[in-house]
Amino acid sequence: MRLGFLFLSSSSSSVVGSSISRSIVRPAPSLLLHRPFHFIPNRTTTYSNRFQFSPRTTLTASASSMASTFKPEQARVPPALQLPSPPITKFKIGLCQLSVTADKERNIVHARAAIEEAAEKGAKLVVLPEIWNSPYSNDSFPIYAEDIDAGPDASPSTAMLSEAARLLKITIVGGSIPERSGDKLYNTCCVFDADGKLKAKHRKIHLFDIDIPGKITFKESQTLTAGETPTVVDTEVGRIGIGICYDIRFQELAMLYAARGAHLICYPGAFNMTTGPLHWELLQRARAVDNQLYVATCAPARDVGGGYVAWGHSTLIGPFGEVLATTEHDEAIIISEIDYSQIDLRRTNLPLEKQRRGDLYQLVDVQRSSSQ
């Protein structure tokens, strides 16, 4: 049974509608749940006559011994980067779960209103859904595609994102839109900083090609080309890794982002009604807890009359795998807090990086290896 409370907006945009500000915010688990990881130096904590935990000093010595044997520094090739000090350690994030129509101009105006509302509520980082300016279909991608590199006239969707970021002084992870580049189409996410400058452009690496008989068949590769580059970007709200929807299924990409020092991974996505109930939250929590960082997802609102029906459930996950905030399938703006000090805490509680078996396995970052 899921417990939480409804967050109701005190004001909402007339364009967005009152329902857009409804979300469920789940409190973080009680610290009592984590007490077994907090040991007091020079004392022995006794839980029964049979079981005792040794002092922290003994654990530290044991960890050092394991590290020399396991060679954890060799588990990442090149070695993992140290987690950078972010410009800001605590801030609010806004996840805008939007309805999407066949009217592109309406979608752009609607998205801007949601961004403005999230900023009014204090969000310093705003995330949009996957394919928010177009219906999600292979037929629509070529029609709605924009040439992002050709400038604002050729890409009204990203022009809006740039202007909104600049005027509101926020960072925007702009969901994704169909991008035209030469004779190719991509599913592309653009990241804008508070000056309105394009900081990064992520093209979906893993294309959504699935066939579940009697449930869903969809092949993005019929129209889209796969991206070739993992994306990690330094922003005014920390180092962010970017994935799009199906990218979340591939744990190697998230591991690579963690090894590059990401504080947060953002996945604009549109899981469907078959895999959404089974895998959407599961995958988010897995990516977060395996890599001990924050994971934010943002999906379109559900349109049962559309050709592709999205699951919704945009969510923020903490570095211990806890659901910090989520919503259902209707339009909503989720406002929640990110506190990067929790990353250090969880990595101290569970020192996975020091316990990796570099003597048995390796994650090779091909891009970093080639550049060195």
C-alpha positions in Angstrom: 0.0 0.0 0.0 1.4 3.4 -1.0 1.2 6.2 1.5 1.6 9.9 0.8 -0.3 13.2 0.7 -1.6 15.3 -2.1 0.3 18.5 -2.9 -2.3 21.0 -4.1 -1.2 24.2 -5.8 -2.4 27.5 -4.3 -2.5 28.9 -7.8 -2.3 27.5 -11.2 -2.0 28.8 -14.7 -5.2 29.3 -16.7 -3.5 27.7 -19.6 -2.2 24.7 -17.7 -5.4 24.2 -15.6 -5.9 23.4 -11.9 -5.2 19.7 -12.2 -1.6 20.2 -13.4 -0.3 21.0 -9.9 -1.5 17.8 -8.2 1.1 15.4 -7.1 1.9 12.9 -4.4 5.0 13.6 -2.3 6.3 10.8 -0.2 8.4 11.6 2.8 11.9 10.0 2.9 12.2 6.9 5.1 12.8 7.4 8.7 16.5 7.6 9.7 15.6 4.8 12.1 15.7 2.5 9.1 19.4 3.4 8.5 20.7 3.1 12.1 22.5 -0.2 11.4 24.9 1.8 9.3 25.8 4.3 11.9 28.4 2.9 14.3 29.9 4.7 17.3 33.8 4.7 17.4 35.4 2.8 20.3 32.2 1.1 21.4 30.5 -2.2 20.7 26.9 -2.0 19.8 25.1 -5.1 21.2 21.8 -6.2 19.7 21.6 -9.5 21.5 23.7 -11.9 23.5 24.7 -13.7 20.3 25.3 -10.9 17.8 27.7 -8.0 18.1 28.9 -5.4 15.7 32.6 -4.3 15.8 33.6 -0.7 16.2 33.9 1.6 13.1 37.7 1.4 13.3 37.5 -2.3 12.7 35.2 -1.9 9.8 37.4 0.7 8.2 40.4 -1.5 8.5 38.5 -4.4 7.0 37.3 -2.2 4.1 40.9 -1.1 3.5 42.0 -4.7 3.5 39.2 -5.7 1.0 40.1 -2.7 -1.2 43.7 -3.8 -1.6 42.5 -7.3 -2.5 39.5 -6.4 -4.7 41.3 -3.6 -6.6 38.1 -1.4 -6.8 39.9 1.3 -8.6 40.3 -1.1 -11.5 36.5 -1.7 -11.7 36.1 1.6 -13.7 38.3 2.1 -16.8 39.4 4.9 -16.7 39.0 5.2 -12.9 35.8 6.8 -11.6 36.0 10.6 -11.2 35.6 12.1 -7.8 32.1 13.5 -7.2 32.5 17.2 -7.9 31.4 19.9 -5.5 28.1 21.3 -7.0 27.5 25.0 -7.2 24.4 24.4 -5.1 23.8 21.5 -2.7 20.1 21.9 -2.0 17.4 23.1 -4.4 13.9 22.4 -5.7 13.2 20.5 -8.9 10.0 20.7 -11.0 8.8 17.8 -13.1 6.1 18.9 -15.6 3.9 16.0 -16.6 2.1 17.5 -19.6 -0.8 16.5 -21.9 0.4 16.5 -25.5 -1.9 17.2 -28.5 -1.5 17.3 -32.3 -1.4 21.1 -32.1 2.3 21.9 -31.9 1.9 25.6 -31.2 -0.5 24.8 -28.3 2.0 22.3 -27.0 4.8 24.9 -26.9 2.6 27.5 -25.2 1.3 24.9 -22.7 4.8 23.7 -21.9 6.0 27.3 -21.3 3.1 27.9 -18.9 4.1 24.8 -16.9 7.7 25.9 -16.7 6.7 29.3 -15.5 4.5 27.8 -12.8 7.2 25.4 -11.6 9.6 28.4 -11.4 7.1 30.4 -9.4 7.0 27.5 -6.9 10.8 27.8 -6.5 12.1 25.2 -8.9 15.7 25.9 -10.0 15.7 22.9 -12.3 12.7 22.1 -14.5 12.3 18.8 -16.5 9.9 18.2 -19.4 8.6 14.9 -20.8 9.8 12.9 -23.8 8.3 14.1 -27.1 6.3 16.9 -25.6 5.7 18.9 -28.8 4.4 16.1 -31.0 2.2 13.0 -30.8 4.4 10.0 -30.1 4.3 8.1 -33.4 6.6 7.3 -36.3 4.2 9.1 -38.6 4.4 12.3 -36.6 8.2 12.4 -36.0 9.1 13.6 -39.5 6.3 16.2 -39.6 7.1 17.7 -36.2 10.9 17.5 -36.4 13.0 20.6 -35.9 16.5 21.5 -37.0 17.9 22.5 -33.7 21.3 23.6 -35.0 19.7 25.9 -37.6 18.6 28.4 -35.0 15.4 29.6 -33.3 13.4 30.1 -36.5 13.9 26.5 -37.5 13.3 25.2 -33.9 10.5 27.1 -32.1 10.4 24.5 -29.4 14.0 24.9 -28.3 13.8 28.7 -28.8 11.0 28.7 -26.2 13.1 26.7 -23.8 16.1 29.0 -24.2 14.0 32.1 -23.6 12.2 30.6 -20.6 15.5 29.5 -19.0 17.0 33.0 -19.5 14.0 35.0 -18.3 13.3 32.8 -15.3 17.0 32.2 -14.4 16.6 28.4 -14.2 18.1 25.3 -15.7 15.9 23.4 -18.0 16.2 19.7 -19.1 13.9 20.1 -22.1 12.4 16.7 -22.3 12.8 15.6 -25.9 11.6 16.5 -29.3 12.0 15.0 -32.8 15.2 16.5 -34.3 16.1 16.7 -38.0 19.8 16.8 -38.9 20.5 16.4 -42.6 18.6 13.4 -43.8 18.4 11.8 -40.3 15.9 12.1 -37.5 16.7 11.8 -33.8 14.9 11.8 -30.4 16.7 14.6 -28.8 16.9 16.3 -25.3 18.3 19.8 -25.0 19.7 21.2 -21.7 19.7 25.0 -21.2 21.4 27.0 -18.4 20.1 30.0 -16.6 21.6 32.3 -19.3 19.5 30.5 -21.9 22.5 28.9 -23.6 22.3 25.4 -24.9 24.6 23.4 -22.6 24.1 19.9 -24.1 22.2 17.9 -26.6 21.5 14.3 -26.0 20.2 12.0 -28.8 18.5 8.9 -27.5 21.1 6.1 -27.6 18.9 3.1 -27.2 15.9 3.1 -29.7 12.6 1.7 -28.5 12.1 -1.4 -30.7 9.8 -3.9 -29.0 7.3 -6.5 -29.9 5.0 -7.9 -27.2 2.3 -9.9 -29.0 -1.2 -8.8 -28.1 0.1 -5.9 -26.1 2.4 -3.4 -28.0 4.6 -3.3 -31.0 6.7 -0.2 -31.7 9.9 0.4 -33.6 11.5 3.8 -33.3 14.2 2.6 -35.7 11.7 2.8 -38.6 12.2 6.6 -38.6 14.8 7.5 -35.9 18.5 7.1 -35.8 20.3 6.2 -32.6 22.5 8.7 -30.9 26.2 7.9 -30.4 27.3 9.9 -27.4 26.5 9.6 -23.7 25.7 13.0 -22.2 27.0 14.4 -18.9 26.7 18.2 -18.4 27.8 20.5 -15.7 25.0 22.9 -14.8 24.2 25.5 -12.1 22.4 22.8 -10.2 25.1 20.1 -10.4 26.5 17.5 -12.8 23.6 15.8 -14.7 23.5 12.7 -16.9 20.9 12.5 -19.5 19.0 9.5 -20.8 15.7 9.3 -22.8 13.1 6.7 -21.9 14.4 3.3 -23.2 17.9 4.4 -22.2 16.9 3.8 -18.5 16.8 0.0 -19.2 20.5 -0.1 -19.8 22.3 0.0 -16.4 25.7 0.4 -18.1 24.8 3.9 -19.2 23.8 4.9 -15.6 27.0 3.3 -14.3 29.0 5.3 -16.8 27.3 8.5 -15.7 28.0 7.7 -12.1 31.7 7.1 -12.9 31.8 10.5 -14.6 30.7 12.1 -11.4 27.0 12.8 -12.0 24.9 13.9 -9.1 21.6 13.3 -10.9 20.4 11.4 -13.9 17.3 12.8 -15.8 15.2 10.5 -17.9 12.4 12.1 -19.9 10.3 9.1 -20.8 7.0 7.8 -22.0 6.6 4.2 -20.8 3.5 2.5 -22.1 0.6 0.8 -20.4 2.2 -2.7 -20.7 5.7 -2.0 -19.3 4.9 1.1 -17.2 3.1 -0.7 -14.3 5.8 -3.4 -14.2 9.0 -1.6 -14.8 8.9 2.2 -14.7 9.3 2.8 -11.0 11.4 -0.4 -10.6 14.0 0.8 -13.1 14.2 4.3 -11.7 14.8 3.0 -8.2 17.4 0.4 -9.5 19.4 3.1 -11.4 19.4 5.3 -8.3 20.2 2.7 -5.6 22.9 0.9 -7.8 24.7 4.2 -8.4 23.8 6.1 -5.2 22.6 9.2 -6.9 19.3 11.0 -7.7 17.1 10.0 -10.6 14.4 12.2 -12.0 11.9 11.1 -14.6 9.2 13.1 -16.5 6.5 11.6 -18.6 3.6 12.9 -20.7 0.1 12.7 -19.1 -2.0 9.9 -20.2 -4.3 10.3 -23.3 -6.5 7.2 -23.6 -7.7 8.4 -27.0 -4.2 8.7 -28.4 -2.4 6.3 -30.7 0.3 5.8 -28.0 -1.0 5.7 -24.4 1.7 6.8 -21.8 1.8 5.4 -18.3 2.6 8.8 -16.7 3.9 8.6 -13.1 6.7 11.2 -13.2 8.9 10.6 -10.2 12.0 11.8 -8.2 14.1 9.0 -6.6 16.7 9.6 -3.9 20.2 8.0 -3.7 18.9 5.3 -1.3 16.3 4.2 -3.8 13.5 6.0 -1.9 10.6 7.6 -3.8 10.7 11.2 -2.8 7.8 12.5 -5.0 5.6 11.0 -7.6 2.2 11.5 -9.3 -0.4 9.4 -11.1 -1.3 9.8 -14.8 -3.0 13.1 -15.1 -1.3 16.4 -15.7 0.7 17.6 -12.8 3.7 19.7 -11.7 5.8 17.9 -9.1 7.9 20.1 -6.9 10.4 18.4 -4.7 13.7 19.0 -3.0 17.1 17.6 -4.0 19.8 17.6 -1.3 23.2 16.4 -2.6 24.5 15.9 0.9 22.4 12.7 0.9 24.7 11.3 -1.8 27.7 11.5 0.5 25.7 10.1 3.4 24.5 7.1 1.4 28.0 6.4 0.0 29.4 6.5 3.5 26.7 4.2 4.8 27.2 1.7 1.9 30.8 2.2 0.5 30.0 0.3 -2.7 32.8 2.2 -4.7 35.4 0.8 -2.3 34.0 -2.7 -2.5 33.8 -3.2 -6.3 35.6 -6.3 -7.5 38.0 -4.8 -10.0 39.9 -8.1 -9.9 36.8 -9.8 -11.5 35.0 -7.2 -13.7 35.3 -3.8 -15.3 33.1 -1.1 -16.8 35.0 0.4 -19.7 34.0 4.0 -20.7 35.0 3.8 -24.4 34.7 7.5 -25.0 36.9 8.5 -22.0 39.4 5.8 -22.8 39.7 6.9 -26.4 40.3 10.5 -25.4 43.2 9.8 -23.0 
